[in-house]
Amino acid sequence: MIFGEKFFSMLKKLSPWRQSLFALVLAQRQYPNYALWCEVNQVKGGVKAYSKALETLWTFHKDKFNTIDLEKTLEELEPYLLDDEKNDLSVGDLFSLDATIALSASMLAIILHEGEEAEMASRASLSGVVRKIEQEHDVDLSDEELRQMEAVDDEVNFQVNLLEMLTDNPRSIELTSKLEKIAYNDGVSNIGLSLDD
């Protein structure tokens, strides 16, 4: 992968709450991708379920004494997750899948904390950016060529900065609120989609 294993090994060392927040930021940023997929495919209730899960997770991280049941939140989201066993996935389906992988990873980091949740979210977000570029250029590009692309560079820098923020700061409402604002990204997703377009 473009990042190299060094980045992923650093993600694996993050504590569960940090992995969860890392994945949550990437999931929030991909919200427009999922919302537009729901609109195109008439997935009724999907946007509401995704939004509710995001809101629940931000609340969870702002109050470390909360009693939120994230397993229940994940169960409520599951009916709206794309079946990735399907053979005929469209590009839009895959963008939706990336978004839900990140959102699920944010919850699983707390529920299971196997230590690979942040990496799952990282790879999903980056693969969406790469797919968008290859779709626009209609060609498979090498890692070296992709790394020269501004969109890939922006994604990598976004994730590296996010890792640094989570590594350098203790758990706090201030940190979570700051990350939430960064995650919203003025309503623009990792692949440049906005619900206002």
C-alpha positions in Angstrom: 0.0 0.0 0.0 1.1 3.6 -0.6 1.5 4.4 3.1 3.9 1.6 3.8 3.5 -0.7 6.8 5.2 1.8 9.1 2.1 3.9 9.3 -0.2 0.9 9.8 2.0 -0.5 12.6 1.7 2.9 14.3 -2.1 2.8 14.0 -2.1 -0.7 15.6 -0.3 0.6 18.7 -3.0 3.2 19.4 -5.3 2.5 22.3 -8.9 1.4 21.6 -10.4 4.9 22.1 -7.8 6.4 19.8 -8.4 3.8 17.1 -12.1 4.4 17.4 -11.8 8.1 17.1 -9.4 7.7 14.1 -12.0 5.6 12.3 -14.8 7.9 13.3 -13.1 10.9 11.8 -12.7 9.0 8.5 -16.3 7.8 8.7 -17.7 11.2 9.3 -15.7 12.6 6.3 -17.2 9.9 4.1 -20.8 10.6 5.1 -21.6 12.4 1.8 -20.5 9.4 -0.1 -22.8 7.1 1.8 -25.7 9.6 1.7 -25.5 10.0 -2.0 -25.4 6.2 -2.5 -28.5 5.9 -0.4 -30.2 8.5 -2.5 -29.3 6.9 -5.8 -30.2 3.4 -4.7 -33.3 4.5 -2.7 -32.0 3.0 0.5 -34.7 4.3 2.8 -33.5 4.8 6.4 -29.8 4.4 5.6 -28.9 8.1 5.9 -30.7 8.3 9.2 -29.1 5.2 10.6 -25.6 6.3 9.5 -26.1 9.8 11.0 -27.4 8.4 14.2 -24.4 6.1 14.6 -22.0 9.0 13.9 -23.9 11.1 16.5 -23.8 8.3 19.1 -20.1 7.8 18.6 -19.3 11.5 19.0 -21.4 11.5 22.2 -19.6 8.3 23.4 -16.2 10.0 23.0 -17.2 13.3 24.6 -18.3 11.6 27.8 -16.0 8.8 29.0 -18.5 7.9 31.8 -21.3 7.3 29.3 -23.5 4.1 29.3 -23.9 4.0 25.5 -24.3 0.4 24.1 -22.3 0.5 20.9 -23.2 -3.2 20.1 -26.8 -2.0 19.9 -25.8 0.9 17.7 -23.9 -1.5 15.4 -26.9 -3.8 15.2 -29.2 -0.9 14.2 -26.8 0.0 11.4 -26.4 -3.5 10.0 -29.6 -3.6 7.9 -28.2 -0.7 5.9 -24.7 -2.1 5.3 -24.0 -3.2 1.7 -23.7 -6.9 1.1 -20.1 -7.1 0.0 -20.6 -10.7 -1.1 -22.4 -9.4 -4.2 -20.4 -9.9 -7.4 -21.7 -6.9 -9.4 -20.7 -4.0 -7.1 -20.7 -0.6 -8.8 -18.2 2.1 -8.1 -20.8 3.9 -6.0 -21.4 0.6 -4.0 -17.7 0.5 -3.2 -17.6 4.1 -2.0 -20.6 3.3 0.3 -18.8 0.1 1.5 -15.6 2.2 2.4 -17.7 4.6 4.4 -19.5 1.8 6.4 -16.2 -0.1 7.0 -14.8 3.0 8.7 -18.0 3.6 10.7 -18.2 -0.1 11.8 -14.5 0.0 12.6 -15.0 2.9 15.0 -17.5 0.8 17.0 -15.5 -2.4 16.8 -12.4 -0.7 18.2 -14.4 -0.3 21.4 -16.5 -3.5 21.3 -13.7 -6.0 20.2 -10.5 -3.9 20.3 -8.6 -6.4 18.2 -6.2 -3.6 17.2 -6.7 -3.4 13.5 -9.7 -1.2 13.4 -7.9 2.1 12.6 -6.0 0.3 9.8 -9.3 -1.0 8.3 -10.7 2.6 8.3 -7.4 4.0 6.9 -7.3 1.5 4.0 -11.0 2.0 3.2 -10.7 5.8 3.0 -7.5 5.7 1.0 -8.9 3.1 -1.4 -11.9 5.3 -2.1 -9.6 8.2 -3.1 -7.5 5.8 -5.3 -10.6 4.4 -7.0 -11.9 7.9 -7.8 -8.6 8.8 -9.4 -8.5 5.6 -11.5 -12.1 6.1 -12.5 -11.4 9.6 -13.7 -8.2 8.5 -15.6 -9.7 5.2 -16.7 -6.4 3.4 -16.0 -4.6 1.5 -13.2 -1.8 3.5 -11.8 1.3 2.4 -9.9 1.8 3.3 -6.3 4.5 5.7 -7.4 2.2 7.4 -9.9 -0.7 7.5 -7.3 1.6 9.1 -4.7 2.2 12.0 -7.1 -1.6 12.7 -7.3 -2.7 15.7 -5.2 -5.8 13.9 -4.0 -3.8 11.0 -2.7 -1.2 13.4 -1.1 -4.1 15.2 0.6 -5.6 12.0 1.9 -2.2 10.7 3.2 -1.5 14.1 4.9 -4.9 14.2 6.4 -4.5 10.7 8.0 -0.9 11.4 9.2 -2.0 14.7 10.8 -4.9 12.8 12.4 -2.6 10.2 13.8 -0.3 12.9 15.2 -3.3 14.6 16.9 -4.4 11.4 18.5 -0.9 10.4 19.6 0.0 13.8 21.1 -3.2 14.5 23.1 -4.9 12.9 26.0 -8.6 12.0 25.9 -10.7 15.1 26.3 -13.9 16.8 25.2 -11.8 19.5 23.6 -9.9 17.0 21.5 -13.0 15.2 20.4 -14.8 18.4 19.5 -11.8 19.5 17.4 -11.6 16.2 15.6 -15.4 16.4 14.9 -14.9 19.8 13.2 -12.0 18.5 11.2 -14.0 15.3 10.3 -16.9 17.4 9.0 -14.4 19.0 6.5 -16.9 21.7 5.5 -19.2 19.0 4.2 -16.8 17.8 1.6 -15.9 14.1 1.5 -12.5 12.4 1.0 -13.4 12.0 -2.7 -14.6 15.6 -3.1 -18.3 15.0 -2.9 -20.6 17.4 -1.2 -24.3 17.0 -0.5 -24.8 20.7 -1.5 -23.7 20.0 -5.1 
